[in-house]
Amino acid sequence: MNPTVARLTVRGLLGRRRGLLLLVVPALLLLVSAIAASTDGDKLDLTVKILGQLDLGTLVPILGLVVGTGVIATEIDDGSIVYLLAKPLPRWKIITTKLTVAVVTTWVFAAVPTLIAGLLMYGTKDGLALGYTVAVLVSGAAYSALFLMLGVITRHAVVAGLAYALVWEALVGNYVEGARTLSIQQWGRAVAEAVAGETTNLNPAVSLGAGVTLLVLVTVGATAFASVKLAGLTLAAEE
């Protein structure tokens, strides 16, 4: 990890309107959770729906998209990435540094609010709040890597990311049986159930082993591919 690249990335990510946009996700989650906690409904069912469908299924992918593309796509679009590529830095180190910033930012704005929301609605019972928090941690890392890769390989990263997050994850991945196995949300849900226990009935589409394996493969694979593509971008700029 390069401290200078990290500092510039944080400044670019949080110093614009994007920083305000990031606050919308935790604010919305905590507001909905506070309302749910004050109702007389089934707290387990409400917590699973809010943390599983709204948070893990919708808000975390969107946050991952904003952060993952924001750490590099903007620099590529406006051409400022050339100044960074001119530095004597390995291209993989640029990617891993930006990914680290993206992952930590996602954890701060998604995982911490998830834990607070879970405790607010259901307390420490069944380890449900902790389970979803861990799920957001691992899923957030995978989303960050995937969307960072999209930011490197296409100028339409936001559109492609929205198609994945809203169409595949939220729509196809929730209602088409076979497609559910290829969903980061479902892989994260498998981790949540492993931490919280089967009594919470989270019903992930994959086993814990498959979920963890796929999360690691996507995170590492997307990072490696982004590094290769960034090296190609350097050659194109020099030519």
GULO-392968 format. One record per residue (C-alpha): x, y, z; residue number from 1. Coordinates in nm, 3 decimals, always signed. Example, Ala and Ser with C-alpha at 12.3 -4.5 7.8 and 13.67 -1.06 7.14 Angstrom:
BEGIN
REC;+1.230;-0.450;+0.780;1
REC;+1.367;-0.106;+0.714;2
# end
This chain:
BEGIN
REC;+0.000;+0.000;+0.000;1
REC;+0.132;+0.341;-0.098;2
REC;+0.052;+0.619;+0.156;3
REC;+0.058;+0.898;-0.103;4
REC;-0.181;+0.718;-0.337;5
REC;-0.404;+0.635;-0.042;6
REC;-0.414;+0.996;+0.075;7
REC;-0.497;+1.129;-0.272;8
REC;-0.764;+0.861;-0.317;9
REC;-0.933;+0.943;+0.014;10
REC;-0.927;+1.313;-0.069;11
REC;-1.082;+1.252;-0.410;12
REC;-1.341;+1.008;-0.275;13
REC;-1.461;+1.202;+0.028;14
REC;-1.382;+1.557;-0.073;15
REC;-1.655;+1.590;-0.336;16
REC;-2.029;+1.551;-0.344;17
REC;-1.969;+1.177;-0.336;18
REC;-1.885;+1.211;+0.032;19
REC;-2.234;+1.341;+0.104;20
REC;-2.385;+1.067;-0.108;21
REC;-2.209;+0.805;+0.104;22
REC;-2.386;+0.935;+0.413;23
REC;-2.726;+0.861;+0.259;24
REC;-2.681;+0.484;+0.293;25
REC;-2.617;+0.464;+0.671;26
REC;-2.870;+0.740;+0.737;27
REC;-3.143;+0.556;+0.546;28
REC;-3.062;+0.222;+0.709;29
REC;-3.060;+0.365;+1.061;30
REC;-3.382;+0.558;+1.001;31
REC;-3.566;+0.250;+0.876;32
REC;-3.421;+0.043;+1.161;33
REC;-3.532;+0.295;+1.422;34
REC;-3.885;+0.289;+1.282;35
REC;-3.888;-0.092;+1.276;36
REC;-3.759;-0.111;+1.634;37
REC;-4.051;+0.101;+1.753;38
REC;-4.317;-0.122;+1.596;39
REC;-4.486;-0.427;+1.748;40
REC;-4.413;-0.663;+1.458;41
REC;-4.203;-0.979;+1.457;42
REC;-3.857;-0.841;+1.532;43
REC;-3.673;-1.139;+1.384;44
REC;-3.864;-1.115;+1.058;45
REC;-3.820;-0.737;+1.041;46
REC;-3.448;-0.760;+1.110;47
REC;-3.393;-1.028;+0.848;48
REC;-3.587;-0.831;+0.587;49
REC;-3.420;-0.498;+0.660;50
REC;-3.064;-0.625;+0.700;51
REC;-3.096;-0.898;+0.439;52
REC;-3.300;-0.739;+0.162;53
REC;-3.262;-0.364;+0.209;54
REC;-2.909;-0.349;+0.351;55
REC;-2.715;-0.647;+0.216;56
REC;-2.932;-0.682;-0.095;57
REC;-2.957;-0.317;-0.207;58
REC;-2.770;-0.057;-0.005;59
REC;-2.435;-0.237;+0.022;60
REC;-2.408;-0.305;-0.356;61
REC;-2.494;+0.057;-0.434;62
REC;-2.244;+0.184;-0.178;63
REC;-1.982;-0.054;-0.316;64
REC;-2.054;+0.080;-0.665;65
REC;-2.017;+0.444;-0.561;66
REC;-1.695;+0.376;-0.372;67
REC;-1.542;+0.113;-0.601;68
REC;-1.581;+0.320;-0.917;69
REC;-1.512;+0.645;-0.734;70
REC;-1.157;+0.553;-0.633;71
REC;-1.035;+0.522;-0.992;72
REC;-1.298;+0.567;-1.266;73
REC;-1.312;+0.946;-1.224;74
REC;-0.934;+0.974;-1.262;75
REC;-0.944;+0.767;-1.579;76
REC;-1.230;+0.969;-1.724;77
REC;-1.067;+1.308;-1.669;78
REC;-0.719;+1.186;-1.762;79
REC;-0.558;+1.267;-1.427;80
REC;-0.463;+0.899;-1.387;81
REC;-0.176;+0.966;-1.630;82
REC;+0.008;+1.168;-1.365;83
REC;-0.020;+0.881;-1.121;84
REC;+0.090;+0.625;-1.379;85
REC;+0.396;+0.838;-1.454;86
REC;+0.525;+0.768;-1.103;87
REC;+0.766;+0.475;-1.054;88
REC;+0.502;+0.260;-0.886;89
REC;+0.404;-0.097;-0.971;90
REC;+0.056;-0.091;-1.123;91
REC;-0.062;-0.363;-0.888;92
REC;+0.032;-0.145;-0.591;93
REC;-0.186;+0.138;-0.725;94
REC;-0.478;-0.103;-0.754;95
REC;-0.430;-0.265;-0.412;96
REC;-0.394;+0.076;-0.247;97
REC;-0.711;+0.208;-0.406;98
REC;-0.890;-0.118;-0.323;99
REC;-0.784;-0.087;+0.041;100
REC;-0.928;+0.263;+0.055;101
REC;-1.250;+0.143;-0.110;102
REC;-1.288;-0.154;+0.125;103
REC;-1.223;+0.048;+0.442;104
REC;-1.465;+0.319;+0.327;105
REC;-1.731;+0.060;+0.253;106
REC;-1.682;-0.096;+0.595;107
REC;-1.713;+0.240;+0.771;108
REC;-2.026;+0.347;+0.586;109
REC;-2.193;+0.003;+0.564;110
REC;-2.066;-0.249;+0.821;111
REC;-2.070;-0.017;+1.123;112
REC;-2.428;+0.105;+1.054;113
REC;-2.533;-0.257;+0.995;114
REC;-2.413;-0.356;+1.342;115
REC;-2.586;-0.057;+1.501;116
REC;-2.909;-0.124;+1.310;117
REC;-2.905;-0.492;+1.404;118
REC;-2.851;-0.419;+1.772;119
REC;-3.121;-0.154;+1.761;120
REC;-3.381;-0.390;+1.616;121
REC;-3.288;-0.728;+1.763;122
REC;-3.017;-0.678;+2.022;123
REC;-2.753;-0.946;+2.060;124
REC;-2.999;-1.237;+2.032;125
REC;-2.897;-1.526;+1.803;126
REC;-2.590;-1.332;+1.691;127
REC;-2.801;-1.193;+1.406;128
REC;-2.656;-0.841;+1.414;129
REC;-2.302;-0.979;+1.421;130
REC;-2.381;-1.226;+1.143;131
REC;-2.503;-0.960;+0.904;132
REC;-2.215;-0.732;+0.999;133
REC;-1.962;-1.000;+0.904;134
REC;-2.158;-1.062;+0.583;135
REC;-2.138;-0.693;+0.495;136
REC;-1.763;-0.695;+0.565;137
REC;-1.687;-0.980;+0.326;138
REC;-1.946;-0.878;+0.066;139
REC;-1.831;-0.517;+0.078;140
REC;-1.476;-0.624;-0.005;141
REC;-1.598;-0.830;-0.301;142
REC;-1.821;-0.550;-0.432;143
REC;-1.537;-0.299;-0.398;144
REC;-1.299;-0.519;-0.598;145
REC;-1.559;-0.595;-0.865;146
REC;-1.662;-0.234;-0.919;147
REC;-1.304;-0.107;-0.907;148
REC;-1.228;-0.352;-1.187;149
REC;-1.524;-0.217;-1.386;150
REC;-1.389;+0.133;-1.332;151
REC;-1.064;+0.029;-1.500;152
REC;-1.200;-0.173;-1.792;153
REC;-1.492;+0.045;-1.906;154
REC;-1.591;+0.410;-1.918;155
REC;-1.946;+0.299;-1.845;156
REC;-1.859;+0.145;-1.509;157
REC;-2.151;+0.304;-1.324;158
REC;-2.404;+0.180;-1.578;159
REC;-2.254;-0.170;-1.578;160
REC;-2.239;-0.169;-1.200;161
REC;-2.601;-0.059;-1.167;162
REC;-2.705;-0.333;-1.407;163
REC;-2.533;-0.588;-1.185;164
REC;-2.641;-0.443;-0.850;165
REC;-3.004;-0.363;-0.933;166
REC;-3.092;-0.604;-1.213;167
REC;-2.886;-0.913;-1.135;168
REC;-2.850;-0.890;-0.757;169
REC;-3.181;-0.733;-0.655;170
REC;-3.408;-0.875;-0.926;171
REC;-3.271;-1.183;-1.102;172
REC;-3.064;-1.303;-0.807;173
REC;-3.361;-1.292;-0.571;174
REC;-3.621;-1.461;-0.788;175
REC;-3.441;-1.689;-1.037;176
REC;-3.327;-2.003;-0.856;177
REC;-3.017;-2.085;-1.060;178
REC;-2.897;-1.724;-1.074;179
REC;-2.896;-1.697;-0.694;180
REC;-2.580;-1.906;-0.675;181
REC;-2.393;-1.636;-0.871;182
REC;-2.482;-1.352;-0.637;183
REC;-2.243;-1.182;-0.396;184
REC;-2.545;-1.113;-0.179;185
REC;-2.614;-1.485;-0.143;186
REC;-2.251;-1.563;-0.069;187
REC;-2.257;-1.303;+0.206;188
REC;-2.583;-1.445;+0.338;189
REC;-2.414;-1.785;+0.374;190
REC;-2.151;-1.622;+0.595;191
REC;-2.422;-1.446;+0.797;192
REC;-2.602;-1.773;+0.864;193
REC;-2.278;-1.944;+0.967;194
REC;-2.216;-1.673;+1.227;195
REC;-2.576;-1.634;+1.345;196
REC;-2.684;-1.998;+1.323;197
REC;-2.940;-2.186;+1.117;198
REC;-3.223;-2.098;+1.357;199
REC;-3.236;-1.752;+1.201;200
REC;-3.358;-1.905;+0.871;201
REC;-3.158;-1.683;+0.639;202
REC;-3.177;-1.953;+0.369;203
REC;-2.868;-1.875;+0.158;204
REC;-2.855;-2.024;-0.191;205
REC;-2.503;-2.164;-0.140;206
REC;-2.315;-2.341;+0.135;207
REC;-2.065;-2.163;+0.357;208
REC;-1.770;-2.327;+0.183;209
REC;-1.891;-2.232;-0.162;210
REC;-1.979;-1.880;-0.050;211
REC;-1.639;-1.810;+0.106;212
REC;-1.456;-1.963;-0.191;213
REC;-1.650;-1.755;-0.443;214
REC;-1.603;-1.437;-0.239;215
REC;-1.228;-1.491;-0.232;216
REC;-1.212;-1.579;-0.602;217
REC;-1.406;-1.270;-0.708;218
REC;-1.209;-1.037;-0.482;219
REC;-0.867;-1.170;-0.582;220
REC;-0.959;-1.226;-0.947;221
REC;-1.107;-0.878;-0.994;222
REC;-0.803;-0.719;-0.826;223
REC;-0.558;-0.912;-1.044;224
REC;-0.750;-0.838;-1.365;225
REC;-0.772;-0.467;-1.278;226
REC;-0.395;-0.461;-1.225;227
REC;-0.335;-0.617;-1.567;228
REC;-0.573;-0.376;-1.740;229
REC;-0.417;-0.077;-1.568;230
REC;-0.076;-0.185;-1.694;231
REC;-0.225;-0.193;-2.045;232
REC;-0.365;+0.155;-1.993;233
REC;-0.013;+0.274;-1.918;234
REC;+0.116;+0.140;-2.248;235
REC;-0.170;+0.301;-2.436;236
REC;-0.097;+0.638;-2.273;237
REC;+0.273;+0.617;-2.359;238
REC;+0.203;+0.537;-2.720;239
# end
